[in-house]
Amino acid sequence: MRKVLILKNDRVGDYFTSVNSINLIINKHRDRDIIVFLSKINFKFNFIFKELKIKIFNYNLNILEKLKILNYLIFNNISDIYILAPKSFYYILPFIFRSIKFHAVCIDSDRNRPTEFFKKYLFSKETLYRRDNSKILSVYKVLENLINYKKQVINYKNLKFDKFDFFEFPKSATYFHYKHNLFSEKLLWDNKKIKNFIEFLAKKRKFIVFSSELDNLEKNNFFLQNFNCYDFKERKYNKINNYNILFLNNLEGDKLVHTISMCDDVIAPESGITHIGTFLKKKTLALMHFKFNNKNDIFNQIIAIKEWKPLSHFSFSIIKKDYNKSINKLSKII
């Protein structure tokens, strides 16, 4: 049987913007074996398509991995390849393997991917425009146009989770995520302001369930000391107060998606979390902060917002270093 290959070894947010498109590819090629190349971080979410064959690669391909990919294409009977991760190396492959139909997302920016030379070897393509405001489409729409499948669609996605019995999950919860790059590095908020911010959200919602980045030990220890917590690694619940706030430590993969699915809405920095929220059709508020040095920076951010904006259930708010101004602004919209 001939095979169809999907190249998707990138970040969490990029993966979740492509889940519905991968489902379309499966529908379009039901008579083929379908293989997906995922990054190590995205492999944690392979449960969404249980029947697919998956190979794991780094986000940034090393020389050995590139050789493995070349070898794989030589010794497998592949009919179609979908380039959904716009890496320069992938755009060279259509020039080498001309009997395979390559379908690709191309990038029109100051650094075009691919070049015009390699673009002509693609069987089909759709472009993400980052220089022409009049041509900008959401990445969701670009992917849909690339797959170009409009017949009856079967849902091959699997979102059936095991019973969540680790603890009694709160009703009417809002999901929040702490992202160090935004709150500590860009906004320069200290631990006191971060704690106050989470407590501010708790006053605006019935219950706040939140997580943090897995490798941030300093912040995670701070959250463990100040909030009720369930640790998924230790399988231990620790209650220290009666706040309507619960910190979920070491939360990842299917348990992360399951947790968000049980919440009413999502408030988080623009990240993989907000894309998971919109994928699950949760009302999602993405928090952003920009540092503009010139007019070109403003234009680039407008492009980025339009490109990554989901088709529905999504809004965003720009927050500032001034904590009080950010709180006053958010008070009016949440």
Secondary structure, DSSP 8 states (H G I E B T S, - for coil): --EEEEEE-S-HHHHHHHHHHHHHHHHHTTTSEEEEEEETTGGGGGGGGTTSEEEEE-SS--HHHHHHHHHHHHSS-EEEEEE-S--HHHHHHHHH-TTSEEEEEEEESSS-BS-HHHHTT-SEEEEEESS-GGG---HHHHHHHHH---S--------------SS---SSEEEEE--HIIIIIIS---HHHHHHHHHHHHHHSSEEEEE--TT-HHHHHHHHHHSEEEETTTTEEE-----SEEEEET--HHHHHHHHHTSSEEEEESSHHHHHHHHTT-EEEEEE----SSHHHHHHHHHHHHHH--SSSEEEEE--S-HHHHHHHHHTT-
